[in-house]
Amino acid sequence: MAAFTEITIEQGATFTTTVNVEDAYYNPVDLTDYTASSQMRKSYYSSVATNITATITGTSNGEITLSITAANTANLVAGRYVYDLLIDDGAGTITRVVEGIATVLPSVTRS
């Protein structure tokens, strides 16, 4: 079962957060040969998605960095979204690692 985590994204600012993938015994998962993908949507049923860049930054310690550029967060409508992070082991097994609510906070400063 995926972990549930809420994230906050500020409009117009670079978003980045780190996820540590662990097994049932809280040991880091070796992510060698894995790929990761992440998206957020206004609802589970929305056909429009925003891709969240998911980069495996630590293969041996199970570390994945999620990020969205400032230019892309500036285009997000403030509000609540749902998101998840999937990993693929390269052999066809896809696992949902984390899921939750992404809250986009509005920005006052605009360029």
C-alpha positions, 0 to 999 in steps of 0.5 A: 500500500502506498504511503499517503503524503500531503505536499504544498506547491507555491505558484511561481516558485520552484517545487522540489521534495525528496521521497525515500523508498523503503521496504516493509522493514524500513530498509532502502530499496535499491532502485538500480534499473528502475524508472519513476513517474509522477503526475497531479490532476484536479481529480482522479477522473480529470483528463488533464494532468500536470507531470511532476519530474521524478528523478531517481537521485539515489539508486542505492538508498532509494531516493527519488526527487520530485520537482516542478519548475517555477515557470510550470508552477506559475501556470497552475491554478491554485487549489487542491489536486491529487498526485501519485508517484509510481516506480517501474522495476524494468521487468514490468512490475509497477508500484505506487510508492506515494499518493496524496493531496497536492495543495497549490498556494496562490502567488501575489508577485507576478512577472 
